[in-house]
Amino acid sequence: MRARDDWNAWTWDGGAPKKFVNDDVTLVMPVGGQAQFYADWIGPWNGTNGPSKPRWETFLTRELPGYLQRNFGVSRTNNGIVGLSMGGTAAMNLAAYHRDQFKHVTSMSGYLNPTWPGMYLGIQAAMLDSGGPGAQIWNMWGGPLDPLRWRNDPTIQAATGRFAGMPMYISSAAGITGTRENFLADPIGVTSGVLLEWLSRTSTAKFELAVRAGGANPVVSYPIVGIHSWSYWSDELSKARPMIKGTLRAS
């Protein structure tokens, strides 16, 4: 939702390169795309930055794989994808529709049921807060009844069996603060982190039920303590790392 334009926050805030530095894995971390959900938009992007019509799905699944194969020898068909928060939503959607490319998917604190009542307006409010008045959800997924909106709901795709047999790691904490939080120093930030994580937990739990019914057997992590914060996502990436490596057959 608040992707930077200078570097991917996983570089420093999440410490991803350090976790995989000794592994036979090529990390690819997109930069930019604030409030764009890594989706192909049906309308224009009128936010404060970014392309006039985002085509993230096209870029990540059609253009980027060829570039990585030609220049770095990266397989087009043996990739994993990881996302947090709104990136978790996108990671699941991309994995659902591109099974030939992605062999593993991880979602941390994702919003995995965006068609749930109230979520459409909630996502719009978040987009406006991060991307400015030009970031309009109907330019991304269409109106509330547009089929594209339902296409981008991972829980619906899970229930229809799109993830059957796919290795995945999903996590979300309970939104309970611990020793890492200082409410007096940052009451708004901590409160926001609690509420956002609680909302993620409810949608992730619904997704888990749907994806199990649809033929997948995810590894789940539901810590009691944890809010919507980078330090907890860094912990979860460390937990997911062995499964990611194993699925990709990486040493």
N, C-alpha and C positions, 0 to 999 in steps of 0.2 A: 504493500500500500504506500509506503514511503521510500521506495527505492531511490537511491542516490544516482546522480549523473556522472560522478567522478570515479567511483569504485563500488563494487558490490560489498554490502555490509558483512557478508560472510567472511570476507578477507580478514577484517580486524575484529569486529564485534563477535563473530561466531568462531573464529579461529580455525576455519575449515582447512586451509592449506597445511597447517601444522599437524593436523590429525592424519592427513593422508600423505605427508611428505615422503615417507619411506615405502609407500605402497605402489604397486603397478596399476595406478589409476590416474587418468587424466581428469583434473577438475576443470569444469567449464562453468563460469559464473557470470551470467548476463548482467549488464549494467544499464540502468535506466528503466523506464516503464512504470513510473509512479502512477498508481491508481488505475492501471490498465489491465490488471489480472492476467497478463501474459496470454491474451486472447486475440483472435482475429475480430476486429470490430466491424459492425455492419454500417456504422456511420462515422462521422468525423470526430476526432479528438480536439476539443477546444480548450484544453487545460493550459497550464502555464508552461509546459515543456513537452517534448516528445514529437513523434511524427504526426502528420495531419490525419492519417488513418492507420492506426496500429494494426500490424499483421504478425503478431507474436507467434501464433501457432504455426503459420507458414514458415516463418524464419527458423524457429527451433526444430521443426520436423522435416523441412524440405531443403532449406538453404544451408543451415549450419552443419548438418551431418556431412555433406559433401566436402565442405571446406575443411572440417576436422580430419576427414579421411585423407584428403590430398596432402595436407600440410603437416599432419601429426601422426598419421597412421591409425587414427581412432576408428574402431569398427562402427558401422552405421546401424548394426543390429544387436549390439551388446552394451546397451547403456542403462544406467539407473538415473532416476530423477528424484530430487529432494526439494521440498518447499515448506516454508513456515507461514503461518497465518494465512493471508490471502494467497500466498504462494503455494500453500498446501492444497487449496482448492484447485489452482491451476495445475499443479503437479499431477493430481489425481485425474483431472480431465484429460491432460495430454497422454498419460499412461493408458487411460481407457480406450482412446481412439487410435493409439499408435503402438499396438502390442508388438509389431514387428521391430520397433526401435527400442522400446523400453522393456527391460526384463525385471526391473525392480522399481518400486516407488515408496517413498517415505513422506509422510505428512506429519508435521509438528504443529500443534495448536491450530490446525486448519479449520476452516469453516466449510464443512463437507455436506451441508444440506441447505444451500442458498435459496431454495424455493420454499422453505418453511415460512409460514405466515409472519410478516413483519421484517423478514430479512431483506427484501427488495428495497424498502425504504431505508433500512439500516445501512445497507451497502452504499446507497446513494449518498447518505449523510457523511459516511466515511470518505467517499470519493471527493465530495465537495470540500471537506476539511483538509484533505491532503493535496488535491489537484486544482482547487479553485473552482469558481462558478462554471467554467467550461467543461468540467468533467461530469458528463451526464451518462447515467447507466443505460438509458434507452438507446444511446448511440453505440453502446457496447453489446448488450444482449437483446435490445428491443424492449417492447412494453412488457407488462407483467404476464401477459398471456402468450407472448411470442414463443414459438417452439425452440428458438435458440437458447432461451433462458433455461428450459428444461434439459437441453442437451448439456448444459454446463453445470449440472447438479450431480456431483459424484455419487450421492446416495441413490439417486434414480438409476444411474449406470450400474451401480453395484447390485441393485435388486434385479436388474435384467441380465446379470451374468457376464458383464463385460470384463470383470476382473477374475473370472474363474481360473483358479490355478496360479494366479500371479503372486509371487513373493512380495510382501509389503510390510512396512513398519509404520505404525501409527501411534501417536502419543499426544497427550494433553493432560495438564495437571488440574487440580481441583480448584485452583484460584485462591489457595490459602497462603498467606504470607509466611515467610521464614526469617532467618537471621540476615539474609541478604537485603531485605527491604528496610527502609527508614521512612516511616509514614510521616513523621514530623518534618523531615527535610523535603519531602516531595509528596504531599497528600494527594494532589491531583493525579500525578503519574502512577502512584501505587494503586489508588482506587480504580483508575482506568485499567491497569494491568489485571486487577482482580476480576473485574466485570468481563473484560474481553476473554480472559482465560476460561471463566465459567461458561460463557457462551460457546466457546470452542469445544469445551468438554461435552456439553450436551449434544452438539452436532456430531462430534466424533464418535460418541457412543451410539448414536442412531446409525451412523455409517457402518460401524463395526457389525451391528446386527444384520444390516442389509447385505454387506459383503460376504459374511459367513453364509447367509442363506443363498447367496449367488455363487457359491463354490470356491471361495478363497479362504485362506486360513492365516490371517495377519498375526504378526507379533505385535503385541500391544504394550504400551507403557502408560499407566495412569497414576503418576505420583500424587500423593496427598498434598504435599507442599509444592508450590510453584505458581507463578503468575505469568502474564504475557510479557516475557523479558528475555533478552539475549542470553543471559548466563544459563538459563534453564534449557534453551534450545541448543546451546553448545554442549551441554551434558547429554542431551538426547541424541545428538549426532554421534557422539562417542559411543553410545549404546548401540546405535544403528549400524555403525561402521563394520563390525564383523559380518553382519548379514548382507550388507551391500557388497563387500568383497567376495563373500562366498557365492552369492548369486551371479556375480560377474566373472567368477573364476579367476580372481586377481590374487596375486601373491603378496 
